[in-house]
C-alpha cells in the first residue's frame, strides 16, 4: 500500500532548566515528563488539561467565544467533523468531500475554511489543543441511482463501473463494500439481518473497503491523464486547484519504520513527503487507493490544517490492521507541539464494544501493560462503558453505586483493563456526548437540561480524578430544521447558565480546581462507595496529599458523615474549595465545615451533603478540600479601555453568539503584568507564595530575557516564564509582589491570553500546588489594516460596480465603503449601516457601489475593530462612461470623464506600439478582441471616439 509523507525530527525529552534569581526558594516543583518515552506512571500523575467537547457552534461564533473557553480553564477542545457533508445541515458524520472545508458560496454547517482556520488559530493562541473528529469508516449515505453515479459519485472515491438505472447490492462497488443478494450489509444491529461489523453500512452510511486496491489520481489536476479517477459531470473532475492537496515530492522524504503490534506483527516501512506550506501549489498528484487517500487527508489535517489530534469515529468498524499498520505510520511524529518539537498526536477512538475487546484491538499507546509496539502509537479510546455507568448513576436518583463505574472491569471504566487500577493509564473519561447527552432524542432540538440532568456530582468526580477528561457542551448555535440533532450536554460549561440568564461558575470552578490541585495518583479512601466516594490525589513517596474529594449521589434530604484516613500530616488545615460548604442553599444549618484540621494518622471527618436538603434539591452533592493557596490579584498596567462581554451588557442576548468575558484594552508599546499576593489562610502560615510564573498565549517564548521559556515541555508549568522585573515572594519575608514588563510590540494585534501560576509554599518532595489566574487582553497599538482587492486606480464601466475589501489582520470586524465622500467629512462618523459591506469570508468583505462620476472618483474604506478603533484608507476609482475615454491630460491611461484628442492620440500610440491593450475587435467589428492589433482596431476606436465626442 502506498503511503507518502515525511517524519520530522525525533521528539526530545526536556529536563528542568535552572531558575533565575528570585526563583523557587525552598519549594521544589517536580518535572513530570509527558513524552512517549517516559515511564507510564509519570503521565498519569499530572491531570491533563480538560477537553471541552464543543459542538453546534459556527466557527465565527466560536472564535468570538474563545475568551470564555480560556477563562473557563480548559486546555483542549474536541470539535465535530469539519468537512463538507452531503446534507448541508448535518453535524458532520456523513462526510462527502473531506478536503472541502467550506467556501463562501458553499459553506459547511459551521462556515468556511477561512473561518475554521481563524477559530483554530484563536483556540491554539489561547493555549488550547484542537482535536477534530475524523471518519475513516464511511462516507455519506449509500446512493444507488444512476444519476448520482454519472455525477461522479463520492469525491475522491470510485464506485466501480456505472450501472443503470441503479446499482445492485451485489454489483462491483469499487472502493466500498458490496452487499449480498438479500441486500446491503449493516453494522449497527448485531441481532438484525446481514450484520457485519467490518463490512456493513453504519446507519445506511456507505462503508469504505480499506482493503480495496484501486489506484487512481483521486483529485485530478489535468484532464486526459490516464491515471485519473473516472470523472463525472460534477465530481472527481480535473481541477488545477487540487495541487494544494498533495505533498511535494521534491521535498525530502523521511523513512518511518513501524514495528507492528502484537495483534498485527511485522515491520512496516513507509516513506512520506511533506506538504509544501510555503508554496502549496507545488504539490505532486500521485496514484493511491482509498486507504492512501484517507491517510493523505489525515496528514493534510495535521500539516496544513494544523490540528493537534483526533477523535476517531466508528473505530471498531475498521480492521485493526488499518489503524496499526497504516494510520499510525501516517501520524507518527507529524504533530508540531507548541514548543516547536515534533511528536505523535494524541487520538482517541469510538469503539462500542466490550472493554477487553477494545483494549485488545483498538488501543495503541503506553499503558499499564508493556505490549510490543504500543510505544510507537498515541492512540487511546473513549471510556464508553464507564460513561454509561456514570449516566446510570446520575439517572438512578440516589439508588446507584459508584462501584459500577470504579470496580466493574466489564461495564465500568476501561481504565481497569490494562493494570487493574483506576489510575488514568487508559481511556478518555466523560459522562455525556452528542450521542448520549443529558437530554434529547436526536430527532429535534433538545430542551435545555436541568442541573440534576447535568450531574454536577459526577463532573466533580471526573474533573478531580486522574486521566484525560471531557466536558460536553452543545452551544445550540447551528441551525437545522431536520436530520440529526446532537443531544444536549452541560449547558453551563462556559460559565453561563442559559436557564437563568446569569453567570454560573459551577463547572468552570471545578475545572480551575483541577488545574490548581490535580496532580498525584487517584486513591479511593472509603470502602463502601454505594452512596459516597471519597478519594485523594497523592503521589506515593512524594510527600503529602494534594487534594481531598467527596462525591455523593444521594437525592434524599440530608448528609452523610464518615471518617477517612488521608495522606495529609496531622495538624494540616484544609479548606473547602468549591464554595458548597459556605453556600446556605447547600449547607443551611452550617453543619458542613468550611475548614477541617487533619487528626492523628491523617484522619479527617467529612460531612458530605446529599443533593437535596429540607429546602429542596440543590444538586451540589460534592466537596473538595485542600490546603489554602495564597491569595493573589492579577492586574495589567496601561489599560485604556474595555470591551464588555455581550452577555454582561445584555443578559438576554443569545449565548451561542455572545461571549461572557469582558476584555481590557492596551494601546501602549509596553505594559506590566503585576501580581500581588497575601497569605491565604490566617491560621496557616504555609499558605503563602514561594514563586510565580506566567505564560502568554500558548507559551514557549522568552519574555524575561533568559533565552528560552523557563519551563520545558512535560513540566507542570510547561511553556511558562518566571517573573524577573520584580520577584519578591512572601516566603522569606518579601512583599508578595511579582512584576514583568512586556514588550507589546511582540504581541499580535487583538486578543492575547495571559495565565499566571502563584506557587504555594510546600515541603521539598511535595507535588506543586498553585493559584491560577487568567486574563484576556486586547492589544490595540495600530489601526486596523484593510485593502481594496484590485488595488488603486481601478477602472469601472458600469454605474453599479462590485468591490471587495480584504482585511490584513484578524482585528477587522467590519468594513464600510463610501464613494466620493466630501473632503471636509469625517469618514469615521460617515460610516453607517447605509454603507457597511457584507462579510463574505473571515477577511473578505463585499459590496455593490453606485454614485460614480465620470472620470476620477474617491473610494474610502473605513475598517473597525471590535473595540471601535477605526482605520481609514483611500483609493482612486475611474468611471469610464465612454470606451473611448482612455486617458486624461497626464496621458496615464486613466479616464478623466472627457473625450478629447488626448484620448485619440493616446490610443494611436498604443496601436503603433502594437500594445495588447490596443486589441479591441476582430474583423467582425464586434468589440471582441482577436489577439491581433490591426487597422480594424484603429478604425473601431475612431468610431467609438466620434460617437462619444
N, C-alpha and C positions, 0 to 999 in steps of 0.2 A: 504494500500500500504506500502510495507516495505522500510524503509529508515534507513540507518545505518551511523552514523557519530557522531562527538562529538563537542559540543560547548566549546570554550575556555573561558578564564577569561573575565568578562564583561569589556566593554570599559570604560576607565577612562577619565574624563574631567580634563584638566590641568588648573591651574591658573598661573598667572605671578609669576616668581621667582624674588628674589632680584638680583640686579646688583652688580658687583664688582666695585672697585674704578675706576674712570675714565669712568663711565657709561654714562647715558643719559643727564646729566647736566639738562638744562631747558626743554628739549624736552620730550614729552610724546608719547610713542608708544602704541596704544591701542591693547590689545589682542583680536583678532577676532576669537571666538571659531568656530571650524569646525565639531564638532561631531553631531550625530543624535539627541542628547538630548537637543541641544541648540535651542533658538528661531529661526524660519526660516530665518528672515531677516538678521541675523548675517552671515549666509552662503553666502549671495548674494552680500554683500558689498565688499568682497575680491575677485578679479578675480583669479580663479584657474589657475594653470599652463596650458599653451596651449598644446593641444593634437595634435601631428603630426600623421596623418594617413599615415603610411609608408608602401607602398605596392611595390610588384615586386622587392624585394631585397633578395638575398640569405643571409642566416644567417652569413656566413663567411665574406661577404662584409659589412653587417650591423654592425657587431662587430667592423670592422675596421673603420667605419664611425661614430661611436658613438661620438667621439670628435666634429664632425661637428654638430650633434644633440645638444650636450651640449652647444657649443659656440653659437648656434642659439638661445638659451634661452628657449628651450622647456622644459615642465615639465612632459609630459606623451606621450605615443605612443599607437596608435591603430594598431595592426598587423592583417594580414589576418588569416584565419583558418590554424592551424599548423599541422593537422592530415593527415594521408595517404588518398589520393583520388583514385578513380578507374582509372581516367585519370592522369597519372603522370605529365602531363603538366598543369593541372588545377590550378587556383589560390587558390582553397581550398573549394569552396562552394558545392561540391558534395562529402561529406565525405564518406569514405568506411570503414576504421578501425580507430576509434577515438583514441585508445590507442597507435597506431603505429605512432610515430613522425619521423620516418626515421632511417635507419641503413646504414652502409657503402655500403652494397650490394643492397640496395633498398631505395634510398633516396626519400624524397619528392621533390617537385619543389624547396624548399628552403634549403634542406640539411638533416642533421641527427639530432637525439635527442641531441647528444652532442654539435653539432654546435648551435642548438637552445638555449640550456642552457647557452652556453658561451655568445651569443648575449643578452639574457635576463639579465644575471648577469651584463654585461657591461652597459646596459641601466639603470639598477637599481643602479649600483655603481655611475653612473653619475647623480643620483637624479631623474631619470625618473620612473614614474609609467607605468607598462606594462599591457595594456588592449588587450585581444585576442578575435577575432571574433569566436563565437561558434554557432553551428547549432543544435537545439533541434527539428526542424520540420521534417527533411527528411534525407535520405541517398542519395547515388549516383543514377544514372538513373535506372528506373524500368526495371528489367530484367525478362523475362517470360520463357526463354529457359530452357529445361530440363538439359542441361549441367551445367548451372550456378547453378541450384538448387542442383545438385549432387555434385558440388564442395563445397557446404556448404552455398552458398548464401552470405549474408552480415555479416561480423564478429560481433558477439555479438547479432545478431537478428535471429529470427525464421520466415521463410517464410510460415509456415504451411506445411501440407503434400506435398511431391513431386508429381507433376503432369506432366506426359509425354504425348506427346513430348514438350508441353509448358503449361503454367499456364494461365487459362482464367481469365477475369476480375471479374467474379462472384465467383471464387474459394475462398477457405479459405486461406487468405494471412497472417495468424498468427499475427505478431506484426505490420502489415501495413494495411492501409485502402484498402479494395477491391473496385472494381468499380460496375457498373451496366451492364445490358445486352447490352447496347449500347456502352460500352467501359469504360475506366478508367475516374474517375473524374479529373477535373483540377481546379487550383485555381489562375491562372494568368489573365484570361479574363472573367470579370463578365458578358459580353454580349455573350459569347460563349456557346456552348453546354456543359452540365454536369458540370457546375461551382459549386464549393462548397469550401468556404473559409477555412474551418477547415479540410476537408477530402480529398481535391483534391491535385493531384500532382502539384507542382510548377515547371514550365518549365520541365516537364517529370521526375522530381526527386521524387523517391518513398516516399510517405507521411507516417510518423510514426503515429500509433494509440496509443496516450499516455494513452488511457483508456483500452488498451488490458491487459489481466491478465494472461499471460503465464509465469509460474515461472520455471526458469532453472538456473543452474550454467552456466552463459553465457560466461565465459572464463575458461573452464575446465582445471584442472591441472592433473587429474588422470583418466586414461581410466577405463571404467567399472562402473563409478558412475552413478546410475540410474537417478540422477538429472541433469546430463549433458545435455546441449543443443544438439540436434541431430547433429552429426558431419558429415562433408563432406569429400571428398577426399583431399581437400586443406585447407578449412577454418573451423573454430569452432572445431578444433581438440584439444585434451588434450595436454597441454604443461606445464611442471613444472615452466617455466619462468613466467607464469601468476600469480603466487603467489604475485608478487610485485604490482599488480594492485588492490589488495584488502586491506581493513583496517584490523587491527589486533584486533580481538575480545578479546584478553587477556588484551588489554589496556582499561582503564576505560572509559565507555560511559558516556556521559552527556545528559541530557534531554533538549530539546528545545520545548518551548511552543509558537506556532504560534497563535496569537489572531484572525486570519482571517481578512477579509476586508469587506467593506460594500457590495461588489458585490458577495463575497463568504464568508458569515458569518460562524462562528463556531470556536471552538478551536481545533487546530491540534497539537498533541503531538508526538514528534519523539525522538528516542534515537540513537545517532550517535557515532560510534567508530572512532578514528583517524587512519590514516596510520602510520606505523612504519617507521619513516625516518631513524633511525639508522640501522634497520635490515629489509629491505623491504620484504625479502622472508618469513617473519613471517606473511604475510597476510593470511586471512582465507576466502576461497571461500564461497559464500552464494548464495542461490537461490533468484532470483529477476525477476521482469517483465521488460519490455522495459523502462518504466519510471524510475525504480530503477537503471537500467544500465546507463541511461543518467545522473541522478543526482550523481551517484558514479563517473562517469567520470568528472563531474563538480568539485566535491570535490578533485579529484586527480589532476586536473589542479591547484586548489588553494593550496593544501597542499604539493604536491610533485613537481609540475612544477612551483610553486611559482609565478603565475601570480597575478596581483593586481586588476583585474576586467575584465569585459566582454562587448563586443558588441553582442547583441542578434539578430541573423539573423532571418528574417521572423517571427517576434514575433506575429503578428496578426493572423497567420495561425495556432496557437496553442490555445486551450481553456484557458481562463483566470484562471481557477482553477489550471491548471498545474503550472503557474507562482506563484499564490498566496499561494497555499497550499503546494506544493511540492518543487519547485525550491527555493523560498525564504527561506524555512526552511533549505534547504541543504547548503546555503551560509551564513546563519545568523552567524555573529561573527566568520567567518572562515578565514578572511584575517589578516595576521600579518603585521601591519603597520610598516613603517620604524623606529618608536620609540619602536618597540617590543610589543606594545599592540595589542589586538585583536579587530577587528571591522568588520562590514558588508561591503563587497567590493562594489564599485560603478559599476553599469552596465547601459547600455542604449540600448534600443530596436529599431529595424527597423520595423515600422508599417505604411504601406502605406494606411492609412485611414484618415478620417477627424479628425481635431484636437480634437474636443469634444469626438469623439468615442475613440480615442487613450488615452486621459486622463482618460476617464471613465473606460476603460478596461485594459490598459497595463502600467500604471504608479503606482508605489508604493514607495513613499518616502515623506519626509517632504516637503510640498509645501505651497502655499498661502492659501490652504484650509485645514482645520483640519478634515480630513476624518478618520473614525475609522480604525485602524490597519495600517495606512500608515507609521507610525514611525518605524514599525518593519522592513521595507524594505529600500533599497537604489537603487531603480530601476527607471531610468529615460527613456527618449525616444529621438531619433534623431528628430530634428526640420525639418522634410522633407518639410512641406508646406512653412515654412519660407525660406528654402534654395531654393526652386523653385522660390519664389518671388524675391530673390536676383539674381538668374541667369537670370530671365526675365529682371531685371533692368540692368544687365551688357549687355545683348543682345539687349536692346532697343535703343542703340546708342544715349542716352541722352533724349529719349522721354518717359521714365518711371517715376515712382514716388516712393519715399521712403515709402509713406503711405501704399502701398500694403503689405509691409513686417511688418510695425510697427503697423498698426491700423486695419488690416483685421483679425479678430479672426478666421475666417474660412479658409482663404487662405494665411495668413501670419504667423508670429511667434506663435508657440503654447504657448509661454510664457504668452500670454494674457489670456489663458483659465482659469487658476486657480484663479487669483485675479484681472484680468483686467489691469495689469501693465506689462511693459517690464522691469522686474527687475532681470532677471536671475533665477527666482524661479522654472522654468520648461523648459526643453528642452536642447538639446546639439546642439549648433549653428554651422553652416558651410555653405559654398556655393557649394562646389564640393565634389565628392566622386568617387569611382571606377564605380558606376552605372551611375552617372550624372556628367561627367567631363567637363573640359574646351574644350576638343576636342576628337574625336574618336567615332567609331560606335560599338565597342565591337567585331568586326569580324577580325580585323587585328591590327598590332602595330600602335597606333595613332601617328600622327606627333607631334612635339613639339608645345606647344601653344604659341601664341603671347602674348605680355604684355596686349593688350586690352582684349584678351580672359580670362586672369587670373584675371581681375577685381581688380586692386590694391585698388581702392577707396572703394570697398565693403569689402575687407580684413581689411582696416583701420577701418571701422565701426565695423566689427566683433571683431577685436582684442582689441579695446579700450572700448567696452561696457561690461556690466556685463554678467556673466554666463559662463558655460563650452563651449569652442570654439575649433573647429577642423580646422587645415590646412591640406589639402590633397596633398600628394607628391607621384607621380609614379616614382620610381627610375629607371625604364627601365632596370632592371638587371636580369630579369628572361627570359629564352629562351623558346620559343614555336613557332611552325610553323602553328598551327591551334587551334581551340577552342575559348574560351572566353578570350579576351584581355581587362583587366581593362583600363578604359578610362584615359586620361591624367588629371593631376592636376595642381598644382602650381610648376613649374619646378625649380623655384628659392628659394624654401622653405629652403634649407640648405646652402644658401649663395653663390651659384654658378649658373651662367647663361649658360646653355649648348648651347643656341643660339649664344652667343657672345664668349664663351670660356673664360670668365673673372669672377672674383668675383662680386657678386651683393647682396647688403645688404638691398634691399628694404623691403623684408619680415622679415628678422631677426631683422632689426631696429624697426619695428612695434612690434614684439614680445618682444624686450627689453623694449620698452616704456610701454607696458602693465605691465611688471614686476615691473618697477620703479614707475609708476604713477597710475596703475589700481586698485584703491580702492574707495569705495563710491558708491552711487546709480547712476543709469543711468537716467539723467534728460535732456530731449529734451528742447531746448531753443527757437526754432522758430516755428511758427505756420504753415507756408507754406513750406511743405517739398517736393514739386514737383521736385525741382532740387537739393537744398542744404539742408542737415540736419546738424544742429548744436546741440551738446549736451555736457554736462559736467558730470564729476564724482564727487559727493559730498555726504557726509553723513549728512542729516539734523540734526541740533542740535550739530554737532561735529566740527563746525568751518567752515573754508573757503573751496572753491572748490579745487579739486586736479589736474584736467586737463580739457582742453577745446579742443573739436574736431569738425572739419567741414569737411564734405564729400560731393562731388559734382559728379553727374552722367553725366553732360552735355559734349557733344563732339563737339559743335560748338566753334570756336575760341573766347576767351575772359575770363572774370572773373565775379564773382558775388559779389557785395558789400552789406553787411547787418549789422544792429546793433542788438545786443542781450544784455540782462541783465544777468550777471553771478553771481555766488556765491563768487566772489573774492572781497575783500575790495578795496575801491577806492585807487589808487596810486600803487597797486600791479603791478610789472613789469613781463610780460610774454614773453618767448622766443619761437620761432618756433623750434620744436624739430626734425622733420623728415628730415630737410635739403632742403625741397622743396622751401621755401622762398629764400634760398641762392643759388638755382640752376638756372643758367641762361637759361637752357632749359625750366624750368617751369615758371620762372619769369624774362623774358628777359628785361623788362622795369623797373624792380625794384619797381613795384607798390605794391607788397605784402610785408608788413613789416616783418622784422626778429624779431623785438621786438614791443610789444604794451604795453601801460600803461592803466590800468583799470581806468575808469572815475567814476563820482558820481553814486551811486546806483549800482555799479558793471557793468556799461555799457562799452562795447567794440565795436569797428567797425572792421569787418573782411572783407578782400578781398580774396575771395576763388577762386583759379584757376579752370577753366574748364579743361578738359582732353586734350584740344587742344589749341594752340595759333597760331600766324602767322607763326611760324616756323614749324608747323606740330603737330602731336599727340605725347604727352609725357606720357599720362596715369597716371599722378600724381595729380589727382583732389582731393586732401585732404591736410589738415593742422592739426597739433597737437601743441597746445600752453600749456605751463606750466611754473611754477616758475623754475628758473635756479637752477640746482643741483650743489653741489660743484664739482669742477674738481678733479679727482683722478687718480693716477697711481699705478698699482699693479706690483710689482717685486718680484722675488724669488731669494734668495741667493744660493750659492754653485752650480750654473748651470755650467755643464762641457761640454755640447754639445746640439745638437738639432736634432730632427727627422723632416725633412722638409715634408710638405704636398705634396703628389704626383701631385696634380693639380697645385701647386706652381712651382714645378720643371719642369713640363711638362703640359702646359695648354691644349694640345691636347689629354691628357690621358682620358680614359673612366671615367666619373664622377660616374658611377654606382659602380666602384670597387676601386676608388682612393679617398682619402679624401683631404679636403682643408686645414685643420688645421695643422700648424707646432707646434711641441711639444718640450719644453726644457727637458733636461735630468739632473737628480740629482743623484749623486753616494755616497754622504756622509750620515752619520748616523743622522745628524741634518741639518736643514735649517731654514730660516726665511721667513715668509710671511710679506712683507713690503708694506705699503700703504702710499703714500704722497698725501696730498690734497692742494687745493688752492681755493680761492674764485671763484665761477662760473661765476659771472657777476659783473663787476666793479661797476656798478650803483645800485647793490642790496646787501646791507650788510648782508641780511639773507641767501645768497646763500653760506653758509659755513656749515661745518660739526659739529655735536654735539657728534657723536659716530660712531663706525664702528663695524661690526661683520663679522665673516667668517664661512663658512661651508666647510668641506672636505668630498667629495663623498656624500652619502645620508644624512650625518649628524647624530645627536643624539649620538655623542661620546664626551667625555670630553677631550678637548685639552689644556685647560688652568688651570687645577687643581681645578676647582670649584666643582668637584664631579659629574657633570652631564652636559648635554647640557644646555646652558643658556636660550634657547627659546623653550618652550614646544610645543607639537602638537597643531595646531589650531592658534598659533600666526603667525603674518605676516612673521616673520623670523624663522619659526619653524625649529628646528634642528641646529641653528647657535650657535656659541660661541662668546663672546666678546674678543677683544684684551687685553691682560694683560701684556705682556713683555714691551710694550710701548703703552700707550693710552693717546694721547696728542692732543685733537681736537682743531681746530681753534677757536671754540666758547670758550669764556673765555680767549682768548689771547694765546692759545697754538700754537705749531709749525705745527700742521696739520700732525702728524706722528702716525702711528699705526704699531706695530711690534708684531709678535707672533712667538716664537721659536717652531719648530715642531720636534718631535721625529720621524724620518723617519723609524726607525725600527718597528714602529707600522703600517706602511702602507704596503699594498701588493706590491710586485714587479710588475712593469708595470705601466699602466695608472692609474692616480688618478686625481680627479676633484676638483678644488678649486673655490668657489664662495665667493665674498666679497660684502657686502652692506654698503655703506657710507651714513649715515643718515643726511638728511638736517635739518637745524635748522627751526623749526616751533613753533607756539604757542601751549600752552597746550590745548588739546582738538582737535587739528587738526589731521587728518589721517597722517600716516608716508609716507614720500617720501624718496627715496634713489637712489644713483648712484650704479648701479650693474656692477661689474667687474668679469670676468670669466677667468680662466686659467687652461689648461690641463697640467699635469706634468708627466713625465716618471721617476719612481724610479728604479734605476739600481745599487743597492748595491751589488748584488750577481750574479754570473754567472748562466746561465740557467741550470736547472736540467732536465736530461733525463736518463732513464734506459732501459736496454735491457730486453725485455719481455722474461721470462725464466731464466734470471739471468746469473751468471757466470758459467763457466765450462760445457757449453752445448756440447753434442756430436752429430755430424752430420755424415751421412753415404753416402751422395751423393756429387758429385763435385760442384753442384749448390744448394744452400740452401736458403730458405726464412727466413728472420728475421724481427721482429717488434721492434720498439722502442716506449716507452711511455713517454710523457712529464710529469714532476712532477709539473709544474706550467704553468700559462697561457702566460708566456712571450716567450715560444719557438715558433719560426715561421718556422724554417726549420732544418732538421737533415741530416747529412751526415754519411755514414758508410764506413770505409776503412779497408781492410784486409791486415795484415802484413805490415803496414807502417814501413819503415826503422826507426830504433831507432833515427837517427840523424835528421829525417824530422820533420818539424813543422806541426802538424795536422791541424792547422787553415789555413795555406796557401795551404795545400794539398787539402782542401775541395773545390770541384768544381762541375760543372754540371755533371761530369762523375760519381760522387759517391753520388749524392743527392738522398734522398729517396722520395717516394710518400706519401703525406699526405692522410691517409686513413680516419681519423676522426679528431675531433678537437685536440686531444692529442695523436693520434696514427699514426705512420709512418711505412712504409713497403718498403722492397727492396729484390731483389734476389742477392746473392753474390757468386762469384767464386774466384779462385786463392788460394784455400786452399792447404796447405802442410800436408802430413800425420802426425798425432800426434797433438802437441800443436800449436795453432795459436793465433795471437793477433788481436782482433777486436776493432777498435777505433771508438767511436761515438763522433761527433762534432755537438753540437747544437748551433744555433744562435738566438739571439733576434732580434727584428726589427731594433734596432739601431746598430746592428753588434756585440754586445758583445757575445763572444763565451764561450762555456763550453765544456770541453773535458773529456771523460770517457772511461776507458779501460776495456776490458773483454777478458777472455780466451775462445777459442772455440777449440774443439778437433775433428779432422777429422779422423774417423775410416774407413780406406780403407778395412781392413780385419776384419771380425766379430770376429776373434779370438784374435785381438789386444784389450785386455780388461784392461790393466794397464801398468804402467811403473815401473821403479825401486823402486819408492816410494810405490808401492802396494796400490795406492789410487783410483783404478778403473777408471783412466783416460788414454786413449790410448796414446802411445808415438810414434806411427808410425812404431814400430818394433814388430815382433812376436818372443818371446823368452820363455824360460822355466818359466820366471816370470809370463807370461800370463797363462800358463798351471797350475802352482801352485796356482795362484790367483783363477782361476775358480774352481779347485778342492776344495779349501777352501769354496767357496760359496756352492758347491754341498754338501759337508759334513755337512755344517750348515743348509741344506735344505732351503737356501735363495731363495725367489721367483725369484730373478734375474738369478738363475741357470736353470730355466724352459725355455728351448729353443725349444723343439719339443714334439711331441706325438709319438705314436707307428709307425705312417707312416713315421717318419723321414723327415717331410716336412718343418721343420723350423717353425711350428705354435705351440706355447705353448698350453699345455693341462691342465694347472693348477696343475700338479704334477711334482715333481723332482724325476726322476728315472734314472736307468742305461742308458736308451735311451738318455737322455740329456747328460750324460757324454760321451757316445760313439759319439754322434753327435758333441760335442765340439772338441773332439780329432780329428775327421775327418777334421773339419774346421782348426784346428791348423796345422795339417800335410799338408793340401792343401796350407796354407799361408806361411809355413816355408820356 
